Structures are given as structure tokens and as C-alpha cells.
Amino acid sequence: MTLTTKRLPLALACALLASATTGAVSAADAAPAAATSAMLGFTPENAAAQRALEQRFDAALSASEQREWLKLMAAEPNHVGSPHDKANAEWMLARFKEWGWDARIETFSVLYPTPKTESLELVAPGHFKAKLHEPPVAGDSTSALPGALPPYNAYGGDGDVTASLVYANQGMPDDYKELARRGVDVRGKIVITRYGGGWRGLKPKLAQEHGAVGCLIYSDPRDDGYGAGDTYPKGGWRPEDGVQRGSVQDMQQYPGDPLTPGVGATADAKRLAIADAKTILKIPVLPISYADALPLLRALDGPMAPAAWRGGLPIAYHLGGGDAAKAHLVVKSDWQRKDIYDVIAVMQGSTEPDQWILRGNHHDGWVFGAWDPLSGNVALLNEAKAIGMLAKSGWRPKRTLVYASWDAEEPGLLGSTEFAEAHADELQRKAVMYLNSDTNSRGFLDMEGSHSLQHVLNEVAAGVDDPETHVSVRERARARMRVDAASGRASPEDKENAAIAAKGGDLPIGALGSGSDYSAFLQHLGIASLNIGFSGEEDQNGVYHSRYDSFDHYDRFGDPGFAYGVALSKVAGHTVLRMANADLLPLRFSDFSDTLARYLANLHATVDDMRKATQAQDALLDARAYALVSDPTRPVGAPVRESDVPAIDLAPLDAAAKRLQQSAKDFQAAYDARVAAGSAVTPAQQHDIDAAMARMEQALTDPDGLPGRGWYKHMVYAPGLLTGYGVKTVPGVREAIEQRRWDEANRYSVITARVIDGYREQLDRLTASMRK
Ligand SMILES: [Zn+2]
């Protein structure tokens, strides 16, 4: 369900690209095929053998096979519980077996609501009945097929409500503050929000917390319809009847089956009653098209919406809130359990069978799911076939490969989460890393994940050719990072990343929030994880989670020719193969410790900025400035006075991070000496060192987890409570500061420092054993 929205508009990006690629490009990066630099974790001799293996792997990949598989897998609706989603799982099982993998389907039984009754009417002024339907589109061969679920939001509440409408912009916390300043209250009302600004599920959750009785979420054409470009089928953007479905499960509490938090949803698992499941909302929610939203928004009166809230529809955007515009919303779901089908394929390691390298992508879609997720899934299948061909020629990975195609990602990461919870102990003992992908398309390589994996991913990306420009995919990503940071909209962090990128070495990888299947592995179990994919040159947003996310759309607008499907297979496959075959695991903890130091500097800056902003606002309030500028005919109240920002004691964290930087340097020296010694490493020593390295990420978890959401145990990376997919680094401290819970910030500074110290002590022990 990944959807990245931080991109620059394409035209601007292209216009600037030509000048940016003339920056510093290392010789190895400019000519990826000739890259001969050192390979982390490999002796020079074994590195040469690994490169030869990767060339044989690449030769077995096929763009035309990926295209053929995508067409087949996206031929019918693939939502959870649909016959074709199950048929795809069985088809993949047969392919994995044919390719020489030891494969099985693992089934879980999860709560999966499907719509039974849905209706939306404007009852005053006048009458309008929403269509809530996506009609066939010329030239899209699957758009007329039966069998799809109507557009809906999974895990919203059941309800039948008639109430006044309020337009709440994107329905994020600041939007409610603005409504309050304009005297608009949402209690007892139906809130209409537009997509964007934060995760979809937060919109109804915040509406519910503010007392609303229903929530609508519509796609404004300014964001992903005609305001962005030509609409489907002329272009790829959202047509007027296109609807973005999606989960509104409260995933910031915990993802997965709402009834089995923390344990696998096996047939005999102990289950919560539906009423007790914390992640199911209470109010009815419905996603709608802009054709259905227009009459509702046009009917609103009351104050004009602030300028930034106005979208691309041909109306004056009002806030409503009075009695003039009333709607009747009915949503009733069938709250049944459904079986879901994870396809798990294993290739035993020859020398380290109990060290697992995991690779996954999901296979369920909201409808056909050609972009999301099957484009990434066919790349994964292509890797599995190529690895199978290597195995048939007598090769074996040293460590065990586990390939997984997850079911039920869309409703809330269910397939991966239930698998991770069901096998938690074994995964924590054996898993070395998890590599995820999801939607893939033309463009730039996105790299996110655990920073101990930053260097191996960079080495791999420096050796894969970009299909459009023929520099390495890393050089192209570097150019994009630098160009984006030069734009007026870049964040301080973007600029800092670009400055690192400009030096020509490793690109900084992003931290993981949520939004795809890595969450349970990384944030619940503490398994080092990566999430990769290409994007940025497409019209994806226009069909995201709609019926028009089809093979025909993808073939025209996603990745015509499937060259980026093959590029994804190369980046993912090379990473997996290097992790599987390295003499010592290619993890570099100094990249993590350096990144952590940056996060802490950023935390200090956040505290300082908040303090200055609070003081500035206090001065305006003291001077009655807001009251004096308010137009008495259109009054806007002053913002609420915020609490002063006290001194936050980040010293324990700073000290822990500094100690860790030294320890990570010491470790790296010992590691390099070991790899240089090559054959001096006995198999037993290697086994012990690898096992200890693989468990390092787990030392970043705390058994009690984050405040109020103990499922999330990682103390450095978490999805934001008020951002949804967006990451919060050092979340225990950062979120407490941002939400002005000062005591909690001080407490989590100490708790997080203790976790960092524990990580360092484990690393010191590893360094000592490496020197023996
Ligand atoms: Zn997806």
C-alpha cells in the first residue's frame, strides 16, 4: 500500500536534472558494469566469485516474463477473500516448486469486514444520491469485470447517521485548530475530508475523537486528478469517478488482525471480541470520488475555507457547520473472518541453514492491484526463478533464503504481521534481515531501512544500471536527492541528506515508518529491514487503490517494457545474494551510529525551534495582535496559548550516542581485520560472529515498547502516532516533545539512552570476540 507523495512535480524535476548530473560522480558509479571496488563482508577472491554469480543471476531475469505474469495475476479482482487472490497464491506455490524451492502456503484466519450496505445522500439543500461506483473506462480491459468489492474503508464502524456536513480539509490535528478559530465545531456532524496530509486512517480517527458521527474522505482533483495531469484513459490521473479505497484500521496501535494482537491468527488462537479490538473505529467512514464530493461541497455554507484548504473543484470552498447542508450516511459491513494465504518458499543454506535472509512483497490488491502490489511481486518472482536456475546448476546459498508473497497487506499488513507473530521466537533466533518491496515503477531508486544495511545496499545500487540514463541507479538517486533539496520545499533533513550525497560516497537511506510489510519484522521483532522500489516518473497516484489500477494502466503509465521491474529484481536479488553468501555478514554499525547522532542533533533543533515558535506566538497573543487583524465581518479567533517549552534533558542520549560512535569504529576495525585475514576465520567463529551480528538490531528494542503502544518495540524507528506512515525517529522522545508531554520526553530520553547503551555493550562484546 506504499504511496509516496513527497516527490517534486515531474516537470520541475526533469528541468533541473540535466544540470545536476554533472556533479561529482565516482568512476565506479559512472560505469556500473566495471565496478571492482571492495565488497563488504567478502574477501577479494570471494567478491570476484560473487560478481560472477550476480551476472549469471542477471542473465536469467526477463522483462517479458514479468509482463506476462503481471497480466495473469491482475486478470481478476484480488482483494482478500476473492477467488483470484487465492488462485494467485496457488499459482505462485506451483511456480516456486517448479523452480526448485521448498514452498508451502501458510494460512491464517483474520477478521476482514466487507461492505454489506453503503449509501450516501445529500438530504438538504435539495437531494443528491452519491454513485459510489467506478464505471468501466474505454481501453481498460478489466474495468468492466464483475467481482470487485465496492469502494470502502476497511475497519471503519457500522452506522446510519444523518447530520450536518463540515469540511475539515485533510482532517489532521492542525486542521481542527483552524476550524476552532473560525468557530466551527464538528461534534455531532459528518466531517468531509480530502486525501493527503497524513495517513488516511487518522482522518476518521481524529474526526471520531473530536466528536464527529461520520467521516467521508474524497480525492480532490487538484491533488491527483485533472489538477495533476490528463485523467484516465487519456492520461494516467484519477478520473472523476475513481475512488481511493483503503484501510482505516488504527495501525499506530498495532497492525495485523485486530482480534489477535501480538500472536499469530491461527485457527485456534485466542481472539478478542470485535467490540474490544482497539484498532477498529466506531464511526462510519466512506471514501468517495470527486464527482460524488462536488455536490456535497457545493452545498456547504458558513465561513470560507482558508486559502490552502481549497482544492481544484469549480466552487467556492466553504466550511459548513451550520444546518444548511445535511447528509445521510449508511455503512454496514459483514464482519466475518476470512482465510488468508501467505506463500512461503525456502532454499536451505549449505553451511548456515539457521541464518535466514527474508525477502517479501504482498500479493493482495484492493481490486486488480497491477501497480500495488503486483508490479513488485512479479519482480520478486523473477528473482526466485533466477535463483532457482542457479540452484539447478549446482549452486547453493551459504545462508537460507526465505521468499514470501504475503496476503492481506492492504487491510493492515495482516499476512506479514500474523506470520511474524506466529514465528516470532524462531525469527528472532534465525532471521538476519528482511527485504521488502511493494509498488514499483519507472524512476528513481528509493532506499529506506535499518542503517546497518545502508552500505551493502549502496554497494549493490552502485552496480546496477539505470535503464533510462545508463548511470548506476545510485547515481540517478543521488541526482534526484540533490535536485529536490535545491527546491524551495526541501526540509532541513532533505538538505542535510543532499549535502551528504554531494560528497559522492554512500547515499543516506531513509528511516522506515510504516505502510508496507516490513513493520512487524523491524518494529515488533527488531529484525534489520530494508524497503526498496523505483518510483517518481509515473502517474500512479491517479489510480492508487482504485478499480483502474489495472494491467492496461500499468503497461502504459507504470513501467512500459518492464525495465524497472528487472532493475528492482537486480537490486533486491543482489542484496539478498550478498547477505546469503558473505564471508561475514555485511552489516556496518558505524553507519547506524552516525545516523543516530544526526537524529539527536535534529531533536535538539526541534526543541529549540518549538521554544522560539512558542515565544513568538506568546508575544503576538500578549499584544492582542490576532484580535486586531481579525476582520470583524469574518472573525478568526486567536490560536490557543501553548505550554512553555522547558529544558529537556537530552544529555543521557547524547552521551550514549557518543559512546556508541567510538564502539562502532572499534568494531569496524576488528571486522575489516577479520575479513582481510580471510581463511583465518574458522567456521565456528564465523557462525558465532554472524549470529551475534544478526541479533544487534534486536538490542534496539525495548520489551515495554513505545508509550501507549507496546506492540512497537523499536526505540529508534516507528511510524508516527499522528503521521501514520511517516516515520518518527527516536520516537519515544520525539513524539513526547512534539505533543508537549515534557515529563514523558525526559523519561524516554533515559529509557532510550539505556537501550542505546545496551546495544553498545553488545557491540563491544562482539568486537572482543572478533579480536580473539
Ligand atoms: Zn501495497
Residues whose N, C-alpha, C, O or C-beta is under 5 A from the ligand:
A	BS01	ZN	M1 T2 D372 P373 D438 T439
